Amino acid sequence: MSLVVTGATGQLGRHVVASLLAKGVPADQVVALGRDEERLAGLAALGVTTRKVDYADTAALAAAFEGADRVLLISGSEVGHRLPQHQNVIDAAQAAGVGLLAYTSIPHADTSGLALAAEHRATEEAILASGLPHTFLRNSWYLENYTDQLATYAEHGTVLGAAGDGQVSAATRADLAEAAAAALLLEQPKEVYELGGAAFSLKELAATLGEVLGKDVTYTDLPAAELTKVLVAAGLPEPFAATLADADLGLGRGELYVEPTDLAELLGRPATSLAEALRAAR
């Protein structure tokens, strides 16, 4: 079986390749695609086949998918430009007759009001229209969105957000990557997996941070417009800051909440908890 992982030089993709190898897939059956030559060299050192491929390069995609049995399309990172890039991948997979196209999407993509969900929803619709056998891996937030800010939380003693009491079913990249690898290897994966770990509110995030750091950490809930201003003042581009604030509003509406059952099913164990991830990050 030939398994192709697109976006393999990104943080999630590298974990997927490692997970496939850890699950006993022979290295010569894994094809890793990406744009970063240095990171591709690191993957090649693991014995997998690597190819420098950009989602905009239709000829390179066609060549990379030749003989592929299953393809994992990891969503592109260029928000606002992802749909045409994803369509190139879908078209190449369709032309190659791949047996399964898996796609990393967002929770409740077909109904979500998140600004970030629009391109995911359109991509899912394009995959459905292609007629390809598929599985949608609807990943909730990465726990790294929070653990990577540990030093900032420790310095300021507060978590800022616009999510109210909403809960997010965040999971580590490693867990979501392992789940993707598991789905690729199933004889008949489900068409949709809503993937996330045990849910928590940002107030509960602050409380858990306090326990891990050994100091008081509070949650400060702000209007979305004010949160956007704070993020811009911290150095984020305004469009990105506004997108993050919008995501917090969606979090507050429950749009990043999923039951942990699908992820646990693919992992064969409970997902890494918030407390475990924070302790590891510390």
C-alpha positions as CSV (number, residue, x, y, z in Angstrom):
1,M,0.0,0.0,0.0
2,S,1.3,3.4,-0.9
3,L,0.3,6.2,1.5
4,V,0.9,9.8,0.5
5,V,1.0,12.6,3.2
6,T,0.8,16.1,1.9
7,G,2.1,19.0,3.9
8,A,4.5,16.5,5.6
9,T,7.0,19.2,6.4
10,G,4.5,21.0,8.7
11,Q,4.1,20.4,12.4
12,L,1.2,18.0,12.0
13,G,2.5,16.3,8.9
14,R,5.8,15.3,10.4
15,H,3.9,13.7,13.3
16,V,1.7,11.8,10.9
17,V,4.7,10.3,9.1
18,A,6.3,9.4,12.4
19,S,3.0,7.8,13.5
20,L,2.7,5.7,10.4
21,L,6.2,4.4,10.8
22,A,5.6,3.7,14.5
23,K,2.5,1.7,13.5
24,G,4.7,-0.6,11.4
25,V,4.1,0.8,8.0
26,P,7.3,0.0,5.9
27,A,9.1,3.3,5.1
28,D,9.1,2.5,1.4
29,Q,5.3,2.7,1.4
30,V,5.2,6.2,2.7
31,V,5.5,9.2,0.4
32,A,6.0,12.6,2.2
33,L,5.3,15.8,0.2
34,G,6.3,19.3,1.3
35,R,7.9,22.6,0.3
36,D,10.7,22.8,2.9
37,E,13.8,21.0,1.5
38,E,15.6,20.9,4.8
39,R,12.7,19.2,6.6
40,L,12.2,16.9,3.6
41,A,15.8,15.8,4.0
42,G,15.0,15.0,7.7
43,L,12.1,12.8,6.6
44,A,14.1,11.1,3.9
45,A,16.6,10.1,6.6
46,L,13.7,8.0,8.1
47,G,13.6,6.0,4.9
48,V,10.4,7.4,3.4
49,T,10.1,8.7,-0.1
50,T,10.1,12.5,-0.3
51,R,9.1,14.9,-3.0
52,K,9.1,18.7,-3.1
53,V,5.6,19.6,-4.0
54,D,3.5,22.8,-3.7
55,Y,-0.3,22.7,-3.7
56,A,-0.2,25.1,-6.7
57,D,2.0,22.8,-8.8
58,T,-0.5,20.5,-10.5
59,A,2.1,18.6,-12.5
60,A,4.0,17.8,-9.4
61,L,0.9,16.7,-7.6
62,A,-0.1,14.4,-10.5
63,A,3.3,12.8,-10.4
64,A,3.3,12.4,-6.7
65,F,-0.1,10.6,-6.6
66,E,0.8,8.2,-9.4
67,G,0.2,4.7,-7.9
68,A,-1.0,6.1,-4.6
69,D,-3.6,4.0,-2.7
70,R,-4.5,6.6,0.0
71,V,-3.8,10.3,0.3
72,L,-3.9,12.5,3.4
73,L,-4.6,16.1,2.4
74,I,-3.4,18.3,5.3
75,S,-5.2,21.6,4.9
76,G,-3.0,24.5,3.6
77,S,-1.7,27.2,5.9
78,E,-2.5,30.2,3.6
79,V,-5.9,31.3,4.9
80,G,-8.0,32.8,2.0
81,H,-6.1,30.8,-0.6
82,R,-6.7,27.3,0.5
83,L,-9.7,26.3,-1.6
84,P,-8.0,26.5,-5.0
85,Q,-4.9,24.7,-3.5
86,H,-7.1,22.0,-2.1
87,Q,-9.0,21.7,-5.4
88,N,-5.7,20.9,-7.1
89,V,-5.0,18.1,-4.7
90,I,-8.6,16.7,-5.1
91,D,-8.3,16.9,-8.9
92,A,-4.9,15.1,-8.9
93,A,-6.3,12.4,-6.5
94,Q,-9.3,11.9,-8.7
95,A,-7.2,11.6,-11.8
96,A,-4.9,9.1,-10.1
97,G,-7.9,7.0,-8.9
98,V,-6.7,7.0,-5.2
99,G,-8.7,4.6,-3.0
100,L,-9.2,7.1,-0.2
101,L,-8.7,10.8,0.3
102,A,-8.5,11.9,3.9
103,Y,-8.8,15.6,4.8
104,T,-8.0,17.5,8.0
105,S,-11.0,19.8,8.5
106,I,-12.6,21.7,11.4
107,P,-15.3,20.6,13.9
108,H,-18.9,20.7,12.5
109,A,-17.5,22.1,9.2
110,D,-20.8,21.7,7.4
111,T,-22.7,23.9,10.0
112,S,-20.0,26.0,11.8
113,G,-20.3,29.8,11.8
114,L,-16.5,30.3,12.3
115,A,-14.8,32.4,9.7
116,L,-12.1,29.7,9.6
117,A,-14.7,27.1,8.7
118,A,-15.7,28.5,5.3
119,E,-12.7,27.1,3.3
120,H,-13.0,23.8,5.1
121,R,-16.7,23.5,4.3
122,A,-16.0,24.3,0.7
123,T,-13.2,21.8,0.5
124,E,-15.4,19.1,2.0
125,E,-18.1,19.9,-0.6
126,A,-15.5,19.7,-3.4
127,I,-14.4,16.3,-2.1
128,L,-18.0,15.1,-2.0
129,A,-18.5,16.4,-5.5
130,S,-15.4,14.4,-6.7
131,G,-17.0,11.1,-5.8
132,L,-13.7,10.0,-4.2
133,P,-13.9,7.6,-1.2
134,H,-13.1,9.9,1.7
135,T,-12.8,10.6,5.4
136,F,-13.1,14.0,7.0
137,L,-10.8,14.4,10.1
138,R,-12.5,17.3,11.7
139,N,-9.8,18.4,14.2
140,S,-10.6,20.7,17.0
141,W,-8.1,23.3,18.4
142,Y,-4.5,22.2,19.1
143,L,-3.5,22.1,22.8
144,E,-0.3,23.8,21.6
145,N,-2.4,26.9,20.9
146,Y,-2.3,27.2,24.7
147,T,0.8,25.4,25.8
148,D,3.0,27.4,23.5
149,Q,1.9,30.5,25.4
150,L,2.9,29.1,28.8
151,A,5.7,31.7,29.4
152,T,3.3,34.6,28.6
153,Y,0.6,33.2,30.9
154,A,3.2,32.9,33.6
155,E,4.5,36.4,33.1
156,H,1.1,38.1,33.1
157,G,-0.9,35.8,35.3
158,T,-4.0,36.0,33.0
159,V,-5.6,34.3,30.0
160,L,-7.3,36.7,27.7
161,G,-10.3,35.6,25.5
162,A,-13.7,36.3,24.2
163,A,-15.2,32.8,24.8
164,G,-17.3,33.3,27.9
165,D,-18.0,29.9,29.4
166,G,-17.7,28.0,26.1
167,Q,-15.7,24.8,26.0
168,V,-13.0,23.7,23.6
169,S,-12.2,20.1,22.9
170,A,-8.5,20.7,22.2
171,A,-6.0,17.9,21.6
172,T,-2.2,17.7,21.0
173,R,-0.9,17.7,17.5
174,A,0.7,14.3,18.2
175,D,-2.6,12.8,19.2
176,L,-4.4,14.2,16.1
177,A,-1.6,13.0,13.9
178,E,-1.7,9.5,15.4
179,A,-5.5,9.5,14.8
180,A,-5.0,10.5,11.1
181,A,-2.4,7.7,10.7
182,A,-4.8,5.2,12.3
183,A,-7.7,6.3,10.0
184,L,-5.4,5.9,6.9
185,L,-4.8,2.3,7.9
186,L,-8.3,1.3,8.6
187,E,-9.9,-1.0,6.0
188,Q,-13.0,1.2,6.0
189,P,-12.8,4.4,8.1
190,K,-15.9,6.4,8.8
191,E,-16.7,9.3,6.5
192,V,-16.6,11.8,9.3
193,Y,-14.6,11.9,12.6
194,E,-15.2,14.8,15.0
195,L,-11.9,14.8,16.8
196,G,-11.0,16.4,20.1
197,G,-10.0,15.6,23.7
198,A,-11.7,16.3,27.0
199,A,-13.2,19.8,26.8
200,F,-12.4,22.8,29.0
201,S,-13.4,26.4,29.2
202,L,-10.8,29.2,29.2
203,K,-11.6,29.8,32.9
204,E,-10.7,26.1,33.5
205,L,-7.6,26.6,31.4
206,A,-6.6,29.5,33.8
207,A,-7.3,27.3,36.8
208,T,-5.2,24.4,35.5
209,L,-2.4,26.8,34.6
210,G,-2.4,28.1,38.1
211,E,-2.0,24.5,39.4
212,V,0.8,23.7,37.0
213,L,2.7,27.0,37.5
214,G,2.0,27.3,41.2
215,K,0.7,30.8,41.0
216,D,-2.7,32.5,40.5
217,V,-3.8,32.7,36.9
218,T,-7.1,34.4,36.0
219,Y,-9.3,34.4,32.9
220,T,-10.3,37.9,31.6
221,D,-13.2,37.8,29.2
222,L,-13.2,40.7,26.7
223,P,-15.5,41.8,23.8
224,A,-14.1,40.4,20.5
225,A,-13.3,43.9,19.2
226,E,-11.2,44.6,22.3
227,L,-9.5,41.3,22.2
228,T,-8.6,42.0,18.6
229,K,-7.0,45.3,19.6
230,V,-5.0,43.6,22.4
231,L,-3.7,41.0,19.9
232,V,-2.7,43.7,17.4
233,A,-0.9,45.6,20.1
234,A,1.0,42.4,20.9
235,G,2.2,42.3,17.3
236,L,-0.3,40.2,15.4
237,P,-1.5,41.4,12.0
238,E,-5.0,42.8,12.3
239,P,-6.8,40.3,10.0
240,F,-5.2,37.4,11.9
241,A,-6.1,38.9,15.3
242,A,-9.7,39.4,14.1
243,T,-9.8,35.7,13.0
244,L,-8.6,34.6,16.4
245,A,-11.2,36.7,18.2
246,D,-13.9,35.3,15.9
247,A,-12.7,31.8,16.8
248,D,-13.1,32.6,20.5
249,L,-16.7,33.7,19.8
250,G,-17.2,30.4,18.0
251,L,-15.7,28.6,21.0
252,G,-18.2,30.4,23.2
253,R,-21.0,29.2,20.9
254,G,-19.8,25.6,21.3
255,E,-18.5,25.3,17.8
256,L,-15.1,23.9,18.9
257,Y,-16.7,21.3,21.3
258,V,-16.9,17.7,20.3
259,E,-17.3,14.5,22.3
260,P,-13.9,12.8,22.9
261,T,-15.1,9.4,21.7
262,D,-13.9,9.6,18.0
263,L,-10.4,10.5,18.9
264,A,-10.2,7.9,21.7
265,E,-11.5,5.3,19.2
266,L,-8.8,6.0,16.7
267,L,-6.1,6.3,19.4
268,G,-7.2,3.2,21.3
269,R,-6.8,5.3,24.5
270,P,-8.0,8.6,26.0
271,A,-6.4,11.7,24.4
272,T,-3.7,13.6,26.3
273,S,-5.3,15.9,28.8
274,L,-4.8,19.6,29.2
275,A,-3.0,19.1,32.5
276,E,-0.7,16.5,31.0
277,A,0.1,18.8,28.1
278,L,0.8,21.8,30.3
279,R,3.0,19.8,32.6
280,A,5.0,18.5,29.6
281,A,5.3,22.0,28.2
282,R,6.6,23.3,31.5
